[in-house]
Amino acid sequence: MTETPIFPRVGIIGIGLIGSSLARAMQLGRLAGEITIFDASAEARAAAQELDLGQVHDRLGDAIADADLVIVAVPIGAYAALGPQLARGLKPGAILSDVGSVKQAVVRDLGPHVPEGVHFIPGHPIAGTEHSGPRAGFAELFKGRWAILTPVPGTDSAATERLKALWERMGSMVEIMEPSHHDQVLAITSHLPHLIAYTIVDTATQLETSTQSEVIKFSASGFRDFTRIAASDPTMWRDIFLNNREAVLEILGRFTEDLTALQRAIRWGEGDKLFETFTRTREVRRGIIDAKQA
């Protein structure tokens, strides 16, 4: 017996890696009666049409009309302009959510435009790859990964449970969190690592041409991992850093102090201090493996 879809009609705004993966996961699990799609890019809309990800519209209003759930999956920097457009098309009782990596900015830019009677539940799946675009998505992207929901105060608990059920049916583990706490946690687990990766790879691009070619030719696993992270969507990450600047700068300051301490240890040959640090950090990796997040 086929299960009843969790949402009769789901509108997805933005059909890149995450948006297209959402469409595929909901199609695979039959979690939505119908899926409607809008993207500002005509090329992305054409790809979504070709991939048969849902009903593709060239107007945002048509994609969200009568939708029971609307998920925003565009770069954070586009939210402010999107808010007024969403307000005109959301029906009473609908849930408005998103997949952005910064949550306080989402509350700031979309919150004031949410009509009365619409449930506003920002979200963030901790999943992704360095690839982008509709063709990069796949249904299993969220399987075994965390999805964080940050409902605003006063949100109907039944609406939150319904959205939570959708993520769980797509294979995610779900955590409820306050927006500010989310931004602090992601600053250290995601945003700072990306900033470091971008910096290291950019440093390599500024070496002499002969050295650059050798860096690429003899790349060890560490540098290869950094290049994978640094290959992520530049628009998305520009917007993340600009919209989570306080938390990132706070963590970056602490990181800079720790890096200076290691620099001093290397300069003065303090092997015990280096060994102690490396032993302590090794345990973090083991914890990630134990949590099945490796």
N, C-alpha and C positions, 0 to 999 in steps of 0.2 A: 504494500500500500504506500503510495507516494505521500510524503509529508506536506502539509500546507505551508506555502511560503511564509517566512516571517514578516515580510513586507510585500503588499500587493504591487507597489510601484516605487522604484528607487531611481532617483536622479543623480547622476555622477557629473560633476563639473570639473573638467580637466581629465584628459585620458592619456596621461603619461604612464610611467612604470607602475605607480601605485594605483591610479584610476583604472587602468586596463587589467591589472591583477585582481582588483575588486570585482570587476565585471566578470572575469573568467571564474573566480572562486564562487560567486553567487550563481552563475550559470551551472557550474559543475554540481553544486549542492542544492540547486533548485530553491534558493533562498529568497528569490524575488519573483513575483508574478511577471513583471516586465521591468526592463532596465532602459532608461532614457539617458542620453549622453549629449553634453555640449562641451566644446573646446573652442577657444578663440582662434586656434590655428586651423585653417582649411585643410592643410596637409594632414594634421592629426585626425580631423573628422573623417577624411577620406580613408585613412588607414583603419580607423575604428569601424567604418562601414564595410570595408573589405574583409576585416577579421570577424565580422558579424558579432560584435560585442554588445549590441543593443540597438535601440532606435536612436539614430543620430540626428540631431537638430542643429540648424545654423543660427538659432536664436536661443539665448539662455532661458527666456520666459517659457518657451515651449518645452524645454527639457525638465523644468521643475514644476510645471502645471500639474496639479492633482497628485504630486509625489507624496508618499507617506514618509519617505526618508530622502533627504538630500545630503550628499557627501561632497564637500569641497576638496578637490585634490589639485590645487594650483599652487605656484610659489607664494610664500607668505607675503611678499611685497605687493601682490595683486589683491589681497583681501580688502583693503580699505575701499578701493573702487568697486569691488564686487558687492559689498554690503547693501547699498541702496537698491541694486538690481535684484538681489535675492528677496529683499523685503516686499517687493511688489508682487512676487509670485508664489510665496509660501502659503499653503493652506492651513487653517486652524487644525491643531492636533498633529501636524507633521513634526518630525524630528530633523533638526539641522545639526550636522556634524562635519568633521573635517579630518585630515590626516597630517596636518602640519607638525613640524618638529619643535615649534615654540608655541606655548599655550597662552601665556599672558597677552601676547600680541594678538592672538585670535579673539580673545575675550574683548580686548580693546577695540579692534577694528570691525568685528561682526556683531558683537553684543548689542550696541546701541540701535542696530537696525532690525533686530529680531522682533517680529510682530507678536503682540499678545496672543497667547494660546499656542505658540510654537515652542517646542521643547529644544533648548540649545544645549548640546552635549558635545563639546570639542573632544577630539580623539587623536591618538598618535600610534600607529603600528610601528613597533621597533623592528622593522624589516626593510630590506632594500638591496640593491646591487649598484654597481657603478654605471650601469646602463640606463638609458632613458628612452622615452617614447612609447607609443602604443604597442609596438611589436616586441618590446622588452618584457612585457608582463607575462606572468604565468600563475595559474590557479593555486599552486602550492607555496607561494611566497610567504604566506602568513602562518603556515603550519609549524607548530612548535615554537612560535615566537610570541613575545608579549605585545599586547595592545593596551595602551593606557587611555582611560576615559577620564575627563576632567569636567564633570557637570557643574554648571554654575549654581550658586546657592538658590534653593527653592525649586530645583528641578524635580519633576514628578519621578518618583522612584520606579514606577512601572515602565516609564519610557526608557530610563537608564537600563533596566533589566532586559528590555526588549532589544536594545542596541548591543548590550553585552552578549545576549544569546546569538546575535548575528555573527559577532567576531568569534565566539566559541565554535559555532558551526563551520566557520572558515578555517578552524584549526588553531586559533590563538588562545593563549592564556590571558586573562583580563585582570587588570589592576585599576582600582579607582584612586585618583590622586588629585590634590589641589594643584591648580595651574602653576603657582609660584614654585611649589616643591618640584613639580615636573621639570621646570626650566633649570633648576639648580642641579638636579640629578643628570639631566641630559647634557648639561654644560661639561661635565667631567667624563661621562661615558661615551659621548658622541661628538659634541661640538669641538672640544679641545683636541681630541685625536685627529679630527679632520684638519684643524688649523695647523697642527704640527706637520701632518703629512703634506699639506700644500706648501708649507715653508721649506721642508727638506727637499722636496722635488724641485721647487723653484730655485733653491740654492744650487742644485745640480745643473739646472739650465744655464746658470751664469758662470759655470766653469769654462776653462779654455776648451775649444772645439775638440782637440785630441783627447782630453780627459773626459769630456762628455760621452764620446763614443765608447770609451773603456768602461765608464759607469754603466752604460746600457748593456754592453757585451758581458761584463762580469757581475751583473746584478745578483746579489745574494737574496735569500728569501725575505730578509728584512726590508730592503729597498723595494723589492717587487711588491710587497704588501702595501708600502706607502704609496707606490704609483697607482695601485688599484683604488685606494681610498681617494687619492688626489684626482682621479679621473671622474669623480662624481659631478653631477650637474652644477656648473658654476653659478647659474642664476639662483637656483634653490639655496646654495650655500652662502652666497652673498646676502640673501635675504635673512637667512637664519642668524648670521653674525650681527647684522644690523638690528635685528629685532630681539635678540637675547644678549645684548651687549653687556648689561650689568652683571649677569651671572657669569658670562664668559670671561670678562675682565677680572672678576674676583678670583675665579679658578686659575686664570692665566698668571695672576700675581703670585699665587701660592706655588704654582708650577715653576715660575721663574726663580723663586727663592730656593726651591728644592734642587733645581738644575745648577744654580750657583754653588750650592753645598757639594754636589757631586763633582763639579769642576774643581773646587778647592781640594777635594779628596784625591782626585787624579793628580793634580799639580804636586801635592805634598806626599804622594805615595802612600796614602792611608788605605791599604788593602783591606783591613778589617771593616772599615766603614763601607767600602764598596761591597764586600761580601755580605754584610748584614742587610744592606738595601736590596741586593739582588735576591737574597734568600726570602726576604719579606714579600717582594713582588711576585716571586714564583708561586706563592700560595694563592694569590689572586687568580692566576691562570688555572690552577687546580680547582678553585671554587667555580669558575665559569664552566669548566668541563663537567664537574659534578652536577651543575644546574642544567646541563644539556643545552647550553647556549654557545658552544664552540663552533 
